C-alpha cells in the first residue's frame, strides 16, 4: 500500500473513533507502515512532509490558540468552493512552500487538518492544490473525491479491506458542494465541542455524564443568528432529551425552568417516561458557570412560545 493511501485508511479509522473531532494527541501518534512510524503532522509547522515521502505534502494544518483566536496562518473559507491557505512566510517558492508547489504540479492528494477547537481537528481528505498565488501569498485548496479500491479476492470471505484509493479532482459544481458540506460539518463539530465543554459533558436536564450520549442542541436554528454560532445558542442534552426538545415534548422557559408536555401524560404509568421526563418537570437546567455561556433568554423565550402554542404545558 502506498503511503498516502495508508494515511487515508488510518484517518478513516480515526474518524470512526472520533468523528469530526480528532484530538491532536491522537494525530501526533501517526501510524505504522512497513515496520516504520509515519507521522501525519508536526506541532512546529503547518505544511508537513514525513521523512518517508520524497516530495509533495502529506498534510497542511490550520491551528487555533488556546484562547480560540484565529490561526496564525490566517486561513479562510472563500465563497467560490475553495479553501484559502496562506503560504509560509518568506520566499513563496522556498522553504516548506516547495512541498505545496510539488503537490500542485503532481496533482497529489493530501490531508487538511482544520482546527475546530484548540488541539482538536476535523480532517479533510483528499485535498488538492488548485492554484498558488505567490504574489498574494496563498494557495487555493479544494476538497477532492476518494473512492476505495477493494481487494476482490476477499469478497468471497465477506471481507472488504480497502487496500488503496483512487482520487479525482471535482468539477466546479462538485467542489462547491464538497467545500460547503465540509464547512457545515466543521461548523457543527466546533459548536458541539464548545457547548459540551462548558457543560462539562453533562446533560443539562438529567446531569448524565456519558459523553457518547450527550449532544449539543441548538435553541434556534443557527442560520437565524448569522454565520457564527455562539455557545449561548446551545444546550448540552442527552440524545433522547435533545429529540424531545426539538419535537416540543419538552419546553424550557426564559428562567431555565423545564416543562414537560401534556402529550407525555398518556404514558404517565410508564416507569421509563416517569424517570426520563416527568421527574424533571418544573426543575431548573443545570447551567454553565459563565453567564456568557448560559442559554440566551431571548432565544429560549422564542422557542418556548412555540412550545406553548402547540401543546399546553403542565
Protein Blocks (a to p, Z undefined) as FASTA:
>chain_A
ZZklmmmmmmmmmmmmnomaccfklmmnopaeehiacdfbdfkbmbdcdfklmgdcfbdc
ddddfkopacfklpacdfeopacddddehjfkgcjllmmmmmmmnopacdddddfbehia
cdddddddfbdcfknopacdddddddddddfklmmnopacdfbdcdddddfklmmmmmmm
mmmmmmmmmmmmmmmmmnoopafklopacfklcccddfbdfklnojbdcfklcccddfkl
mmmmmnopaccdfkopacddfklmmmmmpmklmmmmmmmgoiacdddfblklpccfklmm
mmmmmmmmmpccZZ
